[in-house]
Amino acid sequence: MKQVDIFKALSNEARLQILEWLKEPDLHFTPHEGIDMNKTGVCVSQITEKLEMTQSTASHYLSMLLQVGLIKADRIGKYTYYKRNEDAINGIAEFLKQKR
């Protein structure tokens, strides 16, 4: 993915907030029964509720982050769980360090 696309995805306060929440999901969400949020991720419905936005807007924001590789999605039954892609996030941090 091009860096410019990643920065476009990061140019929205709500999308940045999602990434911040997913960094430490236990501090921001209550897990579904039997789900380890650090391993599996956070359910889209919980993210939508915390954003206080419509489901379609939240899904659009998550889709943008997913398309540029900053988050990963895992579907379990009827639920989709999202978590950060730390490798991609670290890659952007390295890119910024090199561009001094």
C-alpha positions in Angstrom: 0.0 0.0 0.0 1.2 3.5 -0.8 2.2 5.6 2.2 -0.1 8.4 0.9 -3.1 6.1 1.2 -2.2 5.2 4.7 -1.9 8.9 5.7 -5.3 9.6 4.1 -6.8 6.9 6.3 -5.1 8.4 9.3 -6.4 11.9 8.5 -9.6 11.5 10.4 -10.0 11.8 14.2 -12.4 8.9 14.5 -10.1 6.5 12.6 -7.2 7.6 14.8 -9.3 7.0 17.8 -10.2 3.5 16.6 -6.5 2.7 16.3 -5.9 4.1 19.8 -8.7 2.0 21.3 -7.5 -1.1 19.6 -4.0 -0.7 21.0 -5.3 -1.5 24.5 -8.8 -3.0 23.9 -9.2 -4.2 27.5 -9.2 -0.5 28.7 -11.9 0.5 26.2 -14.2 -2.4 25.6 -16.0 -5.3 27.4 -15.1 -8.6 25.6 -17.7 -10.9 24.2 -17.9 -14.1 26.3 -15.0 -16.4 25.5 -13.2 -13.8 23.3 -9.6 -12.6 24.1 -9.7 -9.1 22.6 -5.9 -8.8 22.5 -5.7 -12.0 20.4 -9.0 -12.0 18.4 -9.9 -8.3 18.3 -13.0 -6.1 19.1 -16.4 -6.7 17.6 -17.6 -4.1 15.1 -20.7 -3.5 17.1 -18.7 -2.4 20.1 -16.6 -0.1 18.0 -19.7 1.4 16.5 -21.3 1.9 19.9 -18.2 3.6 21.3 -17.9 5.9 18.3 -21.5 7.0 18.7 -21.9 6.8 14.9 -24.1 4.9 12.6 -23.1 1.3 11.8 -22.5 2.3 8.1 -20.1 5.1 9.0 -18.2 2.9 11.5 -18.0 0.2 8.9 -16.7 2.6 6.3 -14.0 3.8 8.7 -13.0 0.3 9.6 -12.9 -0.6 5.9 -10.6 2.2 5.1 -8.2 1.2 7.9 -8.4 -2.5 6.7 -7.7 -1.6 3.0 -4.5 0.2 3.9 -3.5 -2.7 6.2 -3.5 -0.8 9.5 -6.0 -3.3 11.0 -6.9 -6.9 10.5 -10.4 -8.5 10.5 -11.4 -11.9 11.7 -14.9 -13.3 11.2 -16.2 -15.7 13.8 -19.7 -16.8 13.3 -21.9 -13.8 12.6 -19.4 -11.3 14.2 -16.4 -9.5 12.7 -13.6 -8.7 15.1 -10.9 -6.0 14.4 -7.4 -5.7 15.8 -4.4 -3.5 15.0 -1.8 -4.7 12.5 1.3 -3.9 14.5 3.7 -4.8 11.7 2.1 -2.2 9.4 1.9 0.4 12.1 5.6 -0.1 13.0 6.4 0.1 9.3 4.9 3.5 9.1 6.8 4.6 12.1 10.0 3.4 10.5 9.1 5.2 7.3 8.7 8.5 9.2 12.0 8.0 11.0 13.8 7.6 7.7 12.4 10.7 6.2 14.3 13.3 8.3 
